Amino acid sequence: MACVAVPIVEGILVKTAEWILVQKERKEEARIKAIKGEVDGKILMNDEEGYSSGLKIGNFPEGEKNLSLKPSGARSGLSLRKKLHLLSNFLFSGSILLVFEHFWHGEIVPFFPFLTGARSPEDTYTMLQEMSTVGVSMALLITVIWAIYCFILERKLQKEGERNASIA
């Protein structure tokens, strides 16, 4: 009945975490561009308009005097943001199929209360029990499959990176 709600809620939480990571990446990218003195993809010199005078060479904020602007090493693999994106895709795509299946069998209706399991208190208890057993187990299973998928993908990308490094 409403077991689909559990993976949907997990998907919303994962998507929120992914959004937070995207915002952090954008802030870090803007900070690095400010340190480099870039404006619209163009590196400005000390006397050009738009150059951040507070970030001239030697005037870095505390703790950033020895900042390396290049990525540290050729790291191959997926970022946490991309992994979370994969998990949210797994959760939402499975949930959409499950909603369609529940609608097909008449467990979800286009009028209030929308869930046939919420019509009486006895049905509501059964619905909540199904959510806590079937819904949670489905969400956990999807998350475990995602973790295995990410592990295999990381190993594959790591091997490709080692192979490319040995060729070069």
Phi and psi in radians as a Rosetta constraint file:
Dihedral C 1 N 2 CA 2 C 2 CIRCULARHARMONIC -1.968 0.35
Dihedral N 2 CA 2 C 2 N 3 CIRCULARHARMONIC 0.313 0.35
Dihedral C 2 N 3 CA 3 C 3 CIRCULARHARMONIC -1.078 0.35
Dihedral N 3 CA 3 C 3 N 4 CIRCULARHARMONIC -0.389 0.35
Dihedral C 3 N 4 CA 4 C 4 CIRCULARHARMONIC -1.153 0.35
Dihedral N 4 CA 4 C 4 N 5 CIRCULARHARMONIC -0.366 0.35
Dihedral C 4 N 5 CA 5 C 5 CIRCULARHARMONIC -1.134 0.35
Dihedral N 5 CA 5 C 5 N 6 CIRCULARHARMONIC -0.582 0.35
Dihedral C 5 N 6 CA 6 C 6 CIRCULARHARMONIC -1.152 0.35
Dihedral N 6 CA 6 C 6 N 7 CIRCULARHARMONIC -0.895 0.35
Dihedral C 6 N 7 CA 7 C 7 CIRCULARHARMONIC -1.101 0.35
Dihedral N 7 CA 7 C 7 N 8 CIRCULARHARMONIC -0.556 0.35
Dihedral C 7 N 8 CA 8 C 8 CIRCULARHARMONIC -1.148 0.35
Dihedral N 8 CA 8 C 8 N 9 CIRCULARHARMONIC -0.765 0.35
Dihedral C 8 N 9 CA 9 C 9 CIRCULARHARMONIC -1.123 0.35
Dihedral N 9 CA 9 C 9 N 10 CIRCULARHARMONIC -0.729 0.35
Dihedral C 9 N 10 CA 10 C 10 CIRCULARHARMONIC -1.086 0.35
Dihedral N 10 CA 10 C 10 N 11 CIRCULARHARMONIC -0.706 0.35
Dihedral C 10 N 11 CA 11 C 11 CIRCULARHARMONIC -1.085 0.35
Dihedral N 11 CA 11 C 11 N 12 CIRCULARHARMONIC -0.688 0.35
Dihedral C 11 N 12 CA 12 C 12 CIRCULARHARMONIC -1.145 0.35
Dihedral N 12 CA 12 C 12 N 13 CIRCULARHARMONIC -0.723 0.35
Dihedral C 12 N 13 CA 13 C 13 CIRCULARHARMONIC -1.140 0.35
Dihedral N 13 CA 13 C 13 N 14 CIRCULARHARMONIC -0.729 0.35
Dihedral C 13 N 14 CA 14 C 14 CIRCULARHARMONIC -1.143 0.35
Dihedral N 14 CA 14 C 14 N 15 CIRCULARHARMONIC -0.730 0.35
Dihedral C 14 N 15 CA 15 C 15 CIRCULARHARMONIC -1.111 0.35
Dihedral N 15 CA 15 C 15 N 16 CIRCULARHARMONIC -0.637 0.35
Dihedral C 15 N 16 CA 16 C 16 CIRCULARHARMONIC -1.130 0.35
Dihedral N 16 CA 16 C 16 N 17 CIRCULARHARMONIC -0.759 0.35
Dihedral C 16 N 17 CA 17 C 17 CIRCULARHARMONIC -1.097 0.35
Dihedral N 17 CA 17 C 17 N 18 CIRCULARHARMONIC -0.698 0.35
Dihedral C 17 N 18 CA 18 C 18 CIRCULARHARMONIC -1.094 0.35
Dihedral N 18 CA 18 C 18 N 19 CIRCULARHARMONIC -0.747 0.35
Dihedral C 18 N 19 CA 19 C 19 CIRCULARHARMONIC -1.076 0.35
Dihedral N 19 CA 19 C 19 N 20 CIRCULARHARMONIC -0.705 0.35
Dihedral C 19 N 20 CA 20 C 20 CIRCULARHARMONIC -1.097 0.35
Dihedral N 20 CA 20 C 20 N 21 CIRCULARHARMONIC -0.730 0.35
Dihedral C 20 N 21 CA 21 C 21 CIRCULARHARMONIC -1.141 0.35
Dihedral N 21 CA 21 C 21 N 22 CIRCULARHARMONIC -0.650 0.35
Dihedral C 21 N 22 CA 22 C 22 CIRCULARHARMONIC -1.087 0.35
Dihedral N 22 CA 22 C 22 N 23 CIRCULARHARMONIC -0.751 0.35
Dihedral C 22 N 23 CA 23 C 23 CIRCULARHARMONIC -1.101 0.35
Dihedral N 23 CA 23 C 23 N 24 CIRCULARHARMONIC -0.705 0.35
Dihedral C 23 N 24 CA 24 C 24 CIRCULARHARMONIC -1.131 0.35
Dihedral N 24 CA 24 C 24 N 25 CIRCULARHARMONIC -0.712 0.35
Dihedral C 24 N 25 CA 25 C 25 CIRCULARHARMONIC -1.094 0.35
Dihedral N 25 CA 25 C 25 N 26 CIRCULARHARMONIC -0.723 0.35
Dihedral C 25 N 26 CA 26 C 26 CIRCULARHARMONIC -1.127 0.35
Dihedral N 26 CA 26 C 26 N 27 CIRCULARHARMONIC -0.715 0.35
Dihedral C 26 N 27 CA 27 C 27 CIRCULARHARMONIC -1.129 0.35
Dihedral N 27 CA 27 C 27 N 28 CIRCULARHARMONIC -0.727 0.35
Dihedral C 27 N 28 CA 28 C 28 CIRCULARHARMONIC -1.146 0.35
Dihedral N 28 CA 28 C 28 N 29 CIRCULARHARMONIC -0.713 0.35
Dihedral C 28 N 29 CA 29 C 29 CIRCULARHARMONIC -1.099 0.35
Dihedral N 29 CA 29 C 29 N 30 CIRCULARHARMONIC -0.738 0.35
Dihedral C 29 N 30 CA 30 C 30 CIRCULARHARMONIC -1.159 0.35
Dihedral N 30 CA 30 C 30 N 31 CIRCULARHARMONIC -0.649 0.35
Dihedral C 30 N 31 CA 31 C 31 CIRCULARHARMONIC -1.141 0.35
Dihedral N 31 CA 31 C 31 N 32 CIRCULARHARMONIC -0.742 0.35
Dihedral C 31 N 32 CA 32 C 32 CIRCULARHARMONIC -1.167 0.35
Dihedral N 32 CA 32 C 32 N 33 CIRCULARHARMONIC -0.688 0.35
Dihedral C 32 N 33 CA 33 C 33 CIRCULARHARMONIC -1.116 0.35
Dihedral N 33 CA 33 C 33 N 34 CIRCULARHARMONIC -0.667 0.35
Dihedral C 33 N 34 CA 34 C 34 CIRCULARHARMONIC -1.149 0.35
Dihedral N 34 CA 34 C 34 N 35 CIRCULARHARMONIC -0.682 0.35
Dihedral C 34 N 35 CA 35 C 35 CIRCULARHARMONIC -1.163 0.35
Dihedral N 35 CA 35 C 35 N 36 CIRCULARHARMONIC -0.710 0.35
Dihedral C 35 N 36 CA 36 C 36 CIRCULARHARMONIC -1.239 0.35
Dihedral N 36 CA 36 C 36 N 37 CIRCULARHARMONIC -0.407 0.35
Dihedral C 36 N 37 CA 37 C 37 CIRCULARHARMONIC 1.534 0.35
Dihedral N 37 CA 37 C 37 N 38 CIRCULARHARMONIC 0.438 0.35
Dihedral C 37 N 38 CA 38 C 38 CIRCULARHARMONIC -1.480 0.35
Dihedral N 38 CA 38 C 38 N 39 CIRCULARHARMONIC 2.440 0.35
Dihedral C 38 N 39 CA 39 C 39 CIRCULARHARMONIC -2.364 0.35
Dihedral N 39 CA 39 C 39 N 40 CIRCULARHARMONIC 2.110 0.35
Dihedral C 39 N 40 CA 40 C 40 CIRCULARHARMONIC 0.941 0.35
Dihedral N 40 CA 40 C 40 N 41 CIRCULARHARMONIC 0.733 0.35
Dihedral C 40 N 41 CA 41 C 41 CIRCULARHARMONIC 1.385 0.35
Dihedral N 41 CA 41 C 41 N 42 CIRCULARHARMONIC -0.013 0.35
Dihedral C 41 N 42 CA 42 C 42 CIRCULARHARMONIC -1.908 0.35
Dihedral N 42 CA 42 C 42 N 43 CIRCULARHARMONIC 2.290 0.35
Dihedral C 42 N 43 CA 43 C 43 CIRCULARHARMONIC -1.462 0.35
Dihedral N 43 CA 43 C 43 N 44 CIRCULARHARMONIC 2.138 0.35
Dihedral C 43 N 44 CA 44 C 44 CIRCULARHARMONIC -1.622 0.35
Dihedral N 44 CA 44 C 44 N 45 CIRCULARHARMONIC 2.597 0.35
Dihedral C 44 N 45 CA 45 C 45 CIRCULARHARMONIC -1.570 0.35
Dihedral N 45 CA 45 C 45 N 46 CIRCULARHARMONIC 3.012 0.35
Dihedral C 45 N 46 CA 46 C 46 CIRCULARHARMONIC -0.989 0.35
Dihedral N 46 CA 46 C 46 N 47 CIRCULARHARMONIC -0.617 0.35
Dihedral C 46 N 47 CA 47 C 47 CIRCULARHARMONIC -1.686 0.35
Dihedral N 47 CA 47 C 47 N 48 CIRCULARHARMONIC -0.098 0.35
Dihedral C 47 N 48 CA 48 C 48 CIRCULARHARMONIC -1.322 0.35
Dihedral N 48 CA 48 C 48 N 49 CIRCULARHARMONIC 2.633 0.35
Dihedral C 48 N 49 CA 49 C 49 CIRCULARHARMONIC -1.193 0.35
Dihedral N 49 CA 49 C 49 N 50 CIRCULARHARMONIC 2.404 0.35
Dihedral C 49 N 50 CA 50 C 50 CIRCULARHARMONIC 1.716 0.35
Dihedral N 50 CA 50 C 50 N 51 CIRCULARHARMONIC -0.155 0.35
Dihedral C 50 N 51 CA 51 C 51 CIRCULARHARMONIC -1.276 0.35
Dihedral N 51 CA 51 C 51 N 52 CIRCULARHARMONIC 2.348 0.35
Dihedral C 51 N 52 CA 52 C 52 CIRCULARHARMONIC -1.349 0.35
Dihedral N 52 CA 52 C 52 N 53 CIRCULARHARMONIC 1.737 0.35
Dihedral C 52 N 53 CA 53 C 53 CIRCULARHARMONIC -1.132 0.35
Dihedral N 53 CA 53 C 53 N 54 CIRCULARHARMONIC -0.462 0.35
Dihedral C 53 N 54 CA 54 C 54 CIRCULARHARMONIC -1.263 0.35
Dihedral N 54 CA 54 C 54 N 55 CIRCULARHARMONIC -0.246 0.35
Dihedral C 54 N 55 CA 55 C 55 CIRCULARHARMONIC -1.992 0.35
Dihedral N 55 CA 55 C 55 N 56 CIRCULARHARMONIC 0.423 0.35
Dihedral C 55 N 56 CA 56 C 56 CIRCULARHARMONIC -1.105 0.35
Dihedral N 56 CA 56 C 56 N 57 CIRCULARHARMONIC 2.822 0.35
Dihedral C 56 N 57 CA 57 C 57 CIRCULARHARMONIC -0.901 0.35
Dihedral N 57 CA 57 C 57 N 58 CIRCULARHARMONIC 2.253 0.35
Dihedral C 57 N 58 CA 58 C 58 CIRCULARHARMONIC 1.581 0.35
Dihedral N 58 CA 58 C 58 N 59 CIRCULARHARMONIC -0.226 0.35
Dihedral C 58 N 59 CA 59 C 59 CIRCULARHARMONIC -1.909 0.35
Dihedral N 59 CA 59 C 59 N 60 CIRCULARHARMONIC 0.558 0.35
Dihedral C 59 N 60 CA 60 C 60 CIRCULARHARMONIC -1.206 0.35
Dihedral N 60 CA 60 C 60 N 61 CIRCULARHARMONIC 2.603 0.35
Dihedral C 60 N 61 CA 61 C 61 CIRCULARHARMONIC -1.014 0.35
Dihedral N 61 CA 61 C 61 N 62 CIRCULARHARMONIC 2.750 0.35
Dihedral C 61 N 62 CA 62 C 62 CIRCULARHARMONIC -0.958 0.35
Dihedral N 62 CA 62 C 62 N 63 CIRCULARHARMONIC 2.343 0.35
Dihedral C 62 N 63 CA 63 C 63 CIRCULARHARMONIC 1.560 0.35
Dihedral N 63 CA 63 C 63 N 64 CIRCULARHARMONIC -0.033 0.35
Dihedral C 63 N 64 CA 64 C 64 CIRCULARHARMONIC -2.096 0.35
Dihedral N 64 CA 64 C 64 N 65 CIRCULARHARMONIC 0.340 0.35
Dihedral C 64 N 65 CA 65 C 65 CIRCULARHARMONIC -1.186 0.35
Dihedral N 65 CA 65 C 65 N 66 CIRCULARHARMONIC -0.599 0.35
Dihedral C 65 N 66 CA 66 C 66 CIRCULARHARMONIC -1.892 0.35
Dihedral N 66 CA 66 C 66 N 67 CIRCULARHARMONIC 0.618 0.35
Dihedral C 66 N 67 CA 67 C 67 CIRCULARHARMONIC -1.281 0.35
Dihedral N 67 CA 67 C 67 N 68 CIRCULARHARMONIC 2.245 0.35
Dihedral C 67 N 68 CA 68 C 68 CIRCULARHARMONIC -1.627 0.35
Dihedral N 68 CA 68 C 68 N 69 CIRCULARHARMONIC 2.142 0.35
Dihedral C 68 N 69 CA 69 C 69 CIRCULARHARMONIC -1.483 0.35
Dihedral N 69 CA 69 C 69 N 70 CIRCULARHARMONIC -0.166 0.35
Dihedral C 69 N 70 CA 70 C 70 CIRCULARHARMONIC -1.631 0.35
Dihedral N 70 CA 70 C 70 N 71 CIRCULARHARMONIC 2.617 0.35
Dihedral C 70 N 71 CA 71 C 71 CIRCULARHARMONIC -1.083 0.35
Dihedral N 71 CA 71 C 71 N 72 CIRCULARHARMONIC 2.486 0.35
Dihedral C 71 N 72 CA 72 C 72 CIRCULARHARMONIC -1.433 0.35
Dihedral N 72 CA 72 C 72 N 73 CIRCULARHARMONIC 1.665 0.35
Dihedral C 72 N 73 CA 73 C 73 CIRCULARHARMONIC 1.476 0.35
Dihedral N 73 CA 73 C 73 N 74 CIRCULARHARMONIC 2.824 0.35
Dihedral C 73 N 74 CA 74 C 74 CIRCULARHARMONIC -1.568 0.35
Dihedral N 74 CA 74 C 74 N 75 CIRCULARHARMONIC 1.529 0.35
Dihedral C 74 N 75 CA 75 C 75 CIRCULARHARMONIC -1.513 0.35
Dihedral N 75 CA 75 C 75 N 76 CIRCULARHARMONIC 2.162 0.35
Dihedral C 75 N 76 CA 76 C 76 CIRCULARHARMONIC -1.846 0.35
Dihedral N 76 CA 76 C 76 N 77 CIRCULARHARMONIC 2.496 0.35
Dihedral C 76 N 77 CA 77 C 77 CIRCULARHARMONIC 2.456 0.35
Dihedral N 77 CA 77 C 77 N 78 CIRCULARHARMONIC -3.079 0.35
Dihedral C 77 N 78 CA 78 C 78 CIRCULARHARMONIC -1.717 0.35
Dihedral N 78 CA 78 C 78 N 79 CIRCULARHARMONIC 2.487 0.35
Dihedral C 78 N 79 CA 79 C 79 CIRCULARHARMONIC -1.360 0.35
Dihedral N 79 CA 79 C 79 N 80 CIRCULARHARMONIC 2.857 0.35
Dihedral C 79 N 80 CA 80 C 80 CIRCULARHARMONIC -1.070 0.35
Dihedral N 80 CA 80 C 80 N 81 CIRCULARHARMONIC -0.635 0.35
Dihedral C 80 N 81 CA 81 C 81 CIRCULARHARMONIC -1.068 0.35
Dihedral N 81 CA 81 C 81 N 82 CIRCULARHARMONIC -0.759 0.35
Dihedral C 81 N 82 CA 82 C 82 CIRCULARHARMONIC -1.186 0.35
Dihedral N 82 CA 82 C 82 N 83 CIRCULARHARMONIC -0.630 0.35
Dihedral C 82 N 83 CA 83 C 83 CIRCULARHARMONIC -1.150 0.35
Dihedral N 83 CA 83 C 83 N 84 CIRCULARHARMONIC -0.725 0.35
Dihedral C 83 N 84 CA 84 C 84 CIRCULARHARMONIC -1.146 0.35
Dihedral N 84 CA 84 C 84 N 85 CIRCULARHARMONIC -0.616 0.35
Dihedral C 84 N 85 CA 85 C 85 CIRCULARHARMONIC -1.088 0.35
Dihedral N 85 CA 85 C 85 N 86 CIRCULARHARMONIC -0.743 0.35
Dihedral C 85 N 86 CA 86 C 86 CIRCULARHARMONIC -1.063 0.35
Dihedral N 86 CA 86 C 86 N 87 CIRCULARHARMONIC -0.790 0.35
Dihedral C 86 N 87 CA 87 C 87 CIRCULARHARMONIC -1.089 0.35
Dihedral N 87 CA 87 C 87 N 88 CIRCULARHARMONIC -0.763 0.35
Dihedral C 87 N 88 CA 88 C 88 CIRCULARHARMONIC -1.129 0.35
Dihedral N 88 CA 88 C 88 N 89 CIRCULARHARMONIC -0.627 0.35
Dihedral C 88 N 89 CA 89 C 89 CIRCULARHARMONIC -1.117 0.35
Dihedral N 89 CA 89 C 89 N 90 CIRCULARHARMONIC -0.753 0.35
Dihedral C 89 N 90 CA 90 C 90 CIRCULARHARMONIC -1.041 0.35
Dihedral N 90 CA 90 C 90 N 91 CIRCULARHARMONIC -0.833 0.35
Dihedral C 90 N 91 CA 91 C 91 CIRCULARHARMONIC -1.143 0.35
Dihedral N 91 CA 91 C 91 N 92 CIRCULARHARMONIC -0.823 0.35
Dihedral C 91 N 92 CA 92 C 92 CIRCULARHARMONIC -1.238 0.35
Dihedral N 92 CA 92 C 92 N 93 CIRCULARHARMONIC -0.677 0.35
Dihedral C 92 N 93 CA 93 C 93 CIRCULARHARMONIC -1.166 0.35
Dihedral N 93 CA 93 C 93 N 94 CIRCULARHARMONIC -0.730 0.35
Dihedral C 93 N 94 CA 94 C 94 CIRCULARHARMONIC -1.138 0.35
Dihedral N 94 CA 94 C 94 N 95 CIRCULARHARMONIC -0.649 0.35
Dihedral C 94 N 95 CA 95 C 95 CIRCULARHARMONIC -1.183 0.35
Dihedral N 95 CA 95 C 95 N 96 CIRCULARHARMONIC -0.668 0.35
Dihedral C 95 N 96 CA 96 C 96 CIRCULARHARMONIC -1.102 0.35
Dihedral N 96 CA 96 C 96 N 97 CIRCULARHARMONIC -0.752 0.35
Dihedral C 96 N 97 CA 97 C 97 CIRCULARHARMONIC -1.108 0.35
Dihedral N 97 CA 97 C 97 N 98 CIRCULARHARMONIC -0.693 0.35
Dihedral C 97 N 98 CA 98 C 98 CIRCULARHARMONIC -1.201 0.35
Dihedral N 98 CA 98 C 98 N 99 CIRCULARHARMONIC -0.664 0.35
Dihedral C 98 N 99 CA 99 C 99 CIRCULARHARMONIC -1.079 0.35
Dihedral N 99 CA 99 C 99 N 100 CIRCULARHARMONIC -0.773 0.35
Dihedral C 99 N 100 CA 100 C 100 CIRCULARHARMONIC -1.053 0.35
Dihedral N 100 CA 100 C 100 N 101 CIRCULARHARMONIC -0.747 0.35
Dihedral C 100 N 101 CA 101 C 101 CIRCULARHARMONIC -1.112 0.35
Dihedral N 101 CA 101 C 101 N 102 CIRCULARHARMONIC -0.750 0.35
Dihedral C 101 N 102 CA 102 C 102 CIRCULARHARMONIC -1.144 0.35
Dihedral N 102 CA 102 C 102 N 103 CIRCULARHARMONIC -0.671 0.35
Dihedral C 102 N 103 CA 103 C 103 CIRCULARHARMONIC -1.135 0.35
Dihedral N 103 CA 103 C 103 N 104 CIRCULARHARMONIC -0.723 0.35
Dihedral C 103 N 104 CA 104 C 104 CIRCULARHARMONIC -1.059 0.35
Dihedral N 104 CA 104 C 104 N 105 CIRCULARHARMONIC -0.656 0.35
Dihedral C 104 N 105 CA 105 C 105 CIRCULARHARMONIC -1.586 0.35
Dihedral N 105 CA 105 C 105 N 106 CIRCULARHARMONIC 0.110 0.35
Dihedral C 105 N 106 CA 106 C 106 CIRCULARHARMONIC 1.414 0.35
Dihedral N 106 CA 106 C 106 N 107 CIRCULARHARMONIC 0.246 0.35
Dihedral C 106 N 107 CA 107 C 107 CIRCULARHARMONIC -1.470 0.35
Dihedral N 107 CA 107 C 107 N 108 CIRCULARHARMONIC -0.354 0.35
Dihedral C 107 N 108 CA 108 C 108 CIRCULARHARMONIC -2.075 0.35
Dihedral N 108 CA 108 C 108 N 109 CIRCULARHARMONIC 2.241 0.35
Dihedral C 108 N 109 CA 109 C 109 CIRCULARHARMONIC -2.120 0.35
Dihedral N 109 CA 109 C 109 N 110 CIRCULARHARMONIC 2.701 0.35
Dihedral C 109 N 110 CA 110 C 110 CIRCULARHARMONIC -1.434 0.35
Dihedral N 110 CA 110 C 110 N 111 CIRCULARHARMONIC 0.343 0.35
Dihedral C 110 N 111 CA 111 C 111 CIRCULARHARMONIC -2.384 0.35
Dihedral N 111 CA 111 C 111 N 112 CIRCULARHARMONIC 2.811 0.35
Dihedral C 111 N 112 CA 112 C 112 CIRCULARHARMONIC -1.075 0.35
Dihedral N 112 CA 112 C 112 N 113 CIRCULARHARMONIC 2.395 0.35
Dihedral C 112 N 113 CA 113 C 113 CIRCULARHARMONIC -1.569 0.35
Dihedral N 113 CA 113 C 113 N 114 CIRCULARHARMONIC 0.254 0.35
Dihedral C 113 N 114 CA 114 C 114 CIRCULARHARMONIC 1.239 0.35
Dihedral N 114 CA 114 C 114 N 115 CIRCULARHARMONIC -0.629 0.35
Dihedral C 114 N 115 CA 115 C 115 CIRCULARHARMONIC -1.881 0.35
Dihedral N 115 CA 115 C 115 N 116 CIRCULARHARMONIC 2.205 0.35
Dihedral C 115 N 116 CA 116 C 116 CIRCULARHARMONIC -1.159 0.35
Dihedral N 116 CA 116 C 116 N 117 CIRCULARHARMONIC -0.362 0.35
Dihedral C 116 N 117 CA 117 C 117 CIRCULARHARMONIC -1.342 0.35
Dihedral N 117 CA 117 C 117 N 118 CIRCULARHARMONIC -0.088 0.35
Dihedral C 117 N 118 CA 118 C 118 CIRCULARHARMONIC -1.847 0.35
Dihedral N 118 CA 118 C 118 N 119 CIRCULARHARMONIC 0.292 0.35
Dihedral C 118 N 119 CA 119 C 119 CIRCULARHARMONIC -1.394 0.35
Dihedral N 119 CA 119 C 119 N 120 CIRCULARHARMONIC -0.587 0.35
Dihedral C 119 N 120 CA 120 C 120 CIRCULARHARMONIC -2.341 0.35
Dihedral N 120 CA 120 C 120 N 121 CIRCULARHARMONIC 2.795 0.35
Dihedral C 120 N 121 CA 121 C 121 CIRCULARHARMONIC -1.047 0.35
Dihedral N 121 CA 121 C 121 N 122 CIRCULARHARMONIC -0.627 0.35
Dihedral C 121 N 122 CA 122 C 122 CIRCULARHARMONIC -1.154 0.35
Dihedral N 122 CA 122 C 122 N 123 CIRCULARHARMONIC -0.750 0.35
Dihedral C 122 N 123 CA 123 C 123 CIRCULARHARMONIC -1.151 0.35
Dihedral N 123 CA 123 C 123 N 124 CIRCULARHARMONIC -0.622 0.35
Dihedral C 123 N 124 CA 124 C 124 CIRCULARHARMONIC -1.125 0.35
Dihedral N 124 CA 124 C 124 N 125 CIRCULARHARMONIC -0.711 0.35
Dihedral C 124 N 125 CA 125 C 125 CIRCULARHARMONIC -1.074 0.35
Dihedral N 125 CA 125 C 125 N 126 CIRCULARHARMONIC -0.769 0.35
Dihedral C 125 N 126 CA 126 C 126 CIRCULARHARMONIC -1.092 0.35
Dihedral N 126 CA 126 C 126 N 127 CIRCULARHARMONIC -0.722 0.35
Dihedral C 126 N 127 CA 127 C 127 CIRCULARHARMONIC -1.110 0.35
Dihedral N 127 CA 127 C 127 N 128 CIRCULARHARMONIC -0.798 0.35
Dihedral C 127 N 128 CA 128 C 128 CIRCULARHARMONIC -1.136 0.35
Dihedral N 128 CA 128 C 128 N 129 CIRCULARHARMONIC -0.637 0.35
Dihedral C 128 N 129 CA 129 C 129 CIRCULARHARMONIC -1.144 0.35
Dihedral N 129 CA 129 C 129 N 130 CIRCULARHARMONIC -0.705 0.35
Dihedral C 129 N 130 CA 130 C 130 CIRCULARHARMONIC -1.133 0.35
Dihedral N 130 CA 130 C 130 N 131 CIRCULARHARMONIC -0.704 0.35
Dihedral C 130 N 131 CA 131 C 131 CIRCULARHARMONIC -1.088 0.35
Dihedral N 131 CA 131 C 131 N 132 CIRCULARHARMONIC -0.725 0.35
Dihedral C 131 N 132 CA 132 C 132 CIRCULARHARMONIC -1.320 0.35
Dihedral N 132 CA 132 C 132 N 133 CIRCULARHARMONIC -0.380 0.35
Dihedral C 132 N 133 CA 133 C 133 CIRCULARHARMONIC -1.776 0.35
Dihedral N 133 CA 133 C 133 N 134 CIRCULARHARMONIC -1.120 0.35
Dihedral C 133 N 134 CA 134 C 134 CIRCULARHARMONIC -1.218 0.35
Dihedral N 134 CA 134 C 134 N 135 CIRCULARHARMONIC -0.789 0.35
Dihedral C 134 N 135 CA 135 C 135 CIRCULARHARMONIC -1.092 0.35
Dihedral N 135 CA 135 C 135 N 136 CIRCULARHARMONIC -0.812 0.35
Dihedral C 135 N 136 CA 136 C 136 CIRCULARHARMONIC -1.155 0.35
Dihedral N 136 CA 136 C 136 N 137 CIRCULARHARMONIC -0.729 0.35
Dihedral C 136 N 137 CA 137 C 137 CIRCULARHARMONIC -1.144 0.35
Dihedral N 137 CA 137 C 137 N 138 CIRCULARHARMONIC -0.639 0.35
Dihedral C 137 N 138 CA 138 C 138 CIRCULARHARMONIC -1.119 0.35
Dihedral N 138 CA 138 C 138 N 139 CIRCULARHARMONIC -0.789 0.35
Dihedral C 138 N 139 CA 139 C 139 CIRCULARHARMONIC -1.106 0.35
Dihedral N 139 CA 139 C 139 N 140 CIRCULARHARMONIC -0.725 0.35
Dihedral C 139 N 140 CA 140 C 140 CIRCULARHARMONIC -1.141 0.35
Dihedral N 140 CA 140 C 140 N 141 CIRCULARHARMONIC -0.724 0.35
Dihedral C 140 N 141 CA 141 C 141 CIRCULARHARMONIC -1.090 0.35
Dihedral N 141 CA 141 C 141 N 142 CIRCULARHARMONIC -0.773 0.35
Dihedral C 141 N 142 CA 142 C 142 CIRCULARHARMONIC -1.085 0.35
Dihedral N 142 CA 142 C 142 N 143 CIRCULARHARMONIC -0.708 0.35
Dihedral C 142 N 143 CA 143 C 143 CIRCULARHARMONIC -1.174 0.35
Dihedral N 143 CA 143 C 143 N 144 CIRCULARHARMONIC -0.681 0.35
Dihedral C 143 N 144 CA 144 C 144 CIRCULARHARMONIC -1.161 0.35
Dihedral N 144 CA 144 C 144 N 145 CIRCULARHARMONIC -0.753 0.35
Dihedral C 144 N 145 CA 145 C 145 CIRCULARHARMONIC -1.076 0.35
Dihedral N 145 CA 145 C 145 N 146 CIRCULARHARMONIC -0.716 0.35
Dihedral C 145 N 146 CA 146 C 146 CIRCULARHARMONIC -1.077 0.35
Dihedral N 146 CA 146 C 146 N 147 CIRCULARHARMONIC -0.751 0.35
Dihedral C 146 N 147 CA 147 C 147 CIRCULARHARMONIC -1.107 0.35
Dihedral N 147 CA 147 C 147 N 148 CIRCULARHARMONIC -0.733 0.35
Dihedral C 147 N 148 CA 148 C 148 CIRCULARHARMONIC -1.133 0.35
Dihedral N 148 CA 148 C 148 N 149 CIRCULARHARMONIC -0.756 0.35
Dihedral C 148 N 149 CA 149 C 149 CIRCULARHARMONIC -1.047 0.35
Dihedral N 149 CA 149 C 149 N 150 CIRCULARHARMONIC -0.797 0.35
Dihedral C 149 N 150 CA 150 C 150 CIRCULARHARMONIC -1.123 0.35
Dihedral N 150 CA 150 C 150 N 151 CIRCULARHARMONIC -0.685 0.35
Dihedral C 150 N 151 CA 151 C 151 CIRCULARHARMONIC -1.080 0.35
Dihedral N 151 CA 151 C 151 N 152 CIRCULARHARMONIC -0.830 0.35
Dihedral C 151 N 152 CA 152 C 152 CIRCULARHARMONIC -1.117 0.35
Dihedral N 152 CA 152 C 152 N 153 CIRCULARHARMONIC -0.737 0.35
Dihedral C 152 N 153 CA 153 C 153 CIRCULARHARMONIC -1.124 0.35
Dihedral N 153 CA 153 C 153 N 154 CIRCULARHARMONIC -0.717 0.35
Dihedral C 153 N 154 CA 154 C 154 CIRCULARHARMONIC -1.075 0.35
Dihedral N 154 CA 154 C 154 N 155 CIRCULARHARMONIC -0.789 0.35
Dihedral C 154 N 155 CA 155 C 155 CIRCULARHARMONIC -1.068 0.35
Dihedral N 155 CA 155 C 155 N 156 CIRCULARHARMONIC -0.741 0.35
Dihedral C 155 N 156 CA 156 C 156 CIRCULARHARMONIC -1.104 0.35
Dihedral N 156 CA 156 C 156 N 157 CIRCULARHARMONIC -0.802 0.35
Dihedral C 156 N 157 CA 157 C 157 CIRCULARHARMONIC -1.163 0.35
Dihedral N 157 CA 157 C 157 N 158 CIRCULARHARMONIC -0.626 0.35
Dihedral C 157 N 158 CA 158 C 158 CIRCULARHARMONIC -1.136 0.35
Dihedral N 158 CA 158 C 158 N 159 CIRCULARHARMONIC -0.753 0.35
Dihedral C 158 N 159 CA 159 C 159 CIRCULARHARMONIC -1.140 0.35
Dihedral N 159 CA 159 C 159 N 160 CIRCULARHARMONIC -0.687 0.35
Dihedral C 159 N 160 CA 160 C 160 CIRCULARHARMONIC -1.129 0.35
Dihedral N 160 CA 160 C 160 N 161 CIRCULARHARMONIC -0.688 0.35
Dihedral C 160 N 161 CA 161 C 161 CIRCULARHARMONIC -1.126 0.35
Dihedral N 161 CA 161 C 161 N 162 CIRCULARHARMONIC -0.718 0.35
Dihedral C 161 N 162 CA 162 C 162 CIRCULARHARMONIC -1.159 0.35
Dihedral N 162 CA 162 C 162 N 163 CIRCULARHARMONIC -0.698 0.35
Dihedral C 162 N 163 CA 163 C 163 CIRCULARHARMONIC -1.124 0.35
Dihedral N 163 CA 163 C 163 N 164 CIRCULARHARMONIC -0.746 0.35
Dihedral C 163 N 164 CA 164 C 164 CIRCULARHARMONIC -1.179 0.35
Dihedral N 164 CA 164 C 164 N 165 CIRCULARHARMONIC -0.617 0.35
Dihedral C 164 N 165 CA 165 C 165 CIRCULARHARMONIC -1.193 0.35
Dihedral N 165 CA 165 C 165 N 166 CIRCULARHARMONIC -0.637 0.35
Dihedral C 165 N 166 CA 166 C 166 CIRCULARHARMONIC -1.284 0.35
Dihedral N 166 CA 166 C 166 N 167 CIRCULARHARMONIC -0.483 0.35
Dihedral C 166 N 167 CA 167 C 167 CIRCULARHARMONIC -1.257 0.35
Dihedral N 167 CA 167 C 167 N 168 CIRCULARHARMONIC -0.683 0.35
